[in-house]
Amino acid sequence: MSALTSDEKLVRMANQIASFFRSYPDEEAVTGIHNHVIAFWTPKMVASLTACLPAMGERVDPLVVRAMREGRTEAESPVRAATRDPQKLGEGASDAG
């Protein structure tokens, strides 16, 4: 058995997210997938997933394709927002040092 490429790993992870949202109405699922990927994946991972979609064909869940292709409003990562100003105490900020 050959090792998965990084693109195949991203597709597998995105498909797992789609499996979670499968029971939701389609539009809610598509938005949920998009928001999850934007919130918790690095920008490089998001760009790689988006770029590899055409080559992956039917291996990608159609909900993932829609989530990454349709003009969705960009969700903001909760991590980025919490660490924007590390000098301030608050959710996600460090008071160390």
C-alpha positions as CSV (number, residue, x, y, z in Angstrom):
1,M,0.0,0.0,0.0
2,S,1.4,3.4,-1.0
3,A,1.5,6.4,1.3
4,L,-1.0,9.1,0.8
5,T,0.1,12.3,-0.8
6,S,-0.4,15.6,1.1
7,D,-3.3,16.4,-1.3
8,E,-4.9,13.0,-0.6
9,K,-4.6,13.6,3.1
10,L,-6.3,17.0,2.8
11,V,-9.1,15.5,0.8
12,R,-9.5,12.7,3.3
13,M,-9.8,15.2,6.1
14,A,-12.2,17.4,4.2
15,N,-14.3,14.4,3.4
16,Q,-14.4,13.5,7.1
17,I,-15.7,17.0,7.9
18,A,-18.3,16.6,5.2
19,S,-19.4,13.2,6.7
20,F,-20.1,15.1,10.0
21,F,-22.2,17.6,8.2
22,R,-24.0,15.1,6.0
23,S,-27.1,15.0,8.2
24,Y,-27.6,18.8,7.9
25,P,-29.6,20.5,5.1
26,D,-27.2,21.0,2.1
27,E,-26.8,24.8,2.4
28,E,-26.1,24.5,6.1
29,A,-23.7,21.7,5.5
30,V,-21.8,23.6,2.9
31,T,-21.5,26.6,5.1
32,G,-20.4,24.5,8.1
33,I,-17.7,22.7,6.1
34,H,-16.4,26.0,4.7
35,N,-16.4,27.7,8.1
36,H,-14.7,24.7,9.8
37,V,-11.9,24.5,7.2
38,I,-11.3,28.3,7.3
39,A,-11.4,28.4,11.1
40,F,-9.1,25.4,11.8
41,W,-6.9,24.8,8.8
42,T,-3.8,26.9,8.0
43,P,-4.1,29.2,4.9
44,K,-1.6,26.9,3.1
45,M,-3.8,23.9,3.7
46,V,-6.9,25.7,2.5
47,A,-5.0,26.9,-0.7
48,S,-3.7,23.4,-1.3
49,L,-7.1,21.8,-0.9
50,T,-8.7,24.3,-3.2
51,A,-6.0,23.8,-5.8
52,C,-6.1,20.0,-5.8
53,L,-9.9,19.7,-6.1
54,P,-10.0,19.4,-9.9
55,A,-7.4,16.7,-10.0
56,M,-9.2,14.7,-7.2
57,G,-12.4,14.3,-9.1
58,E,-14.9,12.0,-7.6
59,R,-12.7,11.3,-4.6
60,V,-13.9,14.6,-3.1
61,D,-17.3,14.8,-1.5
62,P,-19.5,17.1,-3.5
63,L,-20.3,19.1,-0.4
64,V,-16.6,19.8,0.0
65,V,-16.4,21.0,-3.6
66,R,-19.3,23.3,-3.1
67,A,-17.9,24.6,0.2
68,M,-14.6,25.5,-1.3
69,R,-15.8,26.8,-4.7
70,E,-18.9,28.8,-4.0
71,G,-18.4,32.4,-3.2
72,R,-18.8,32.1,0.6
73,T,-18.0,35.0,3.0
74,E,-14.7,34.2,4.5
75,A,-15.0,32.9,8.0
76,E,-12.4,34.1,10.5
77,S,-10.3,31.7,12.5
78,P,-11.1,31.9,16.2
79,V,-7.4,31.3,16.8
80,R,-6.3,34.3,14.7
81,A,-8.7,36.6,16.4
82,A,-7.7,35.5,19.9
83,T,-4.0,36.0,19.2
84,R,-4.1,39.2,17.2
85,D,-2.8,41.3,20.2
86,P,-0.9,39.1,22.6
87,Q,-0.2,42.0,24.9
88,K,-3.9,41.9,25.9
89,L,-5.2,39.3,28.3
90,G,-8.1,37.4,26.9
91,E,-9.3,34.3,25.2
92,G,-6.3,32.6,23.5
93,A,-3.8,35.2,24.7
94,S,-0.9,34.2,26.9
95,D,-0.1,35.9,30.2
96,A,3.2,34.2,30.4
97,G,6.3,36.4,30.9
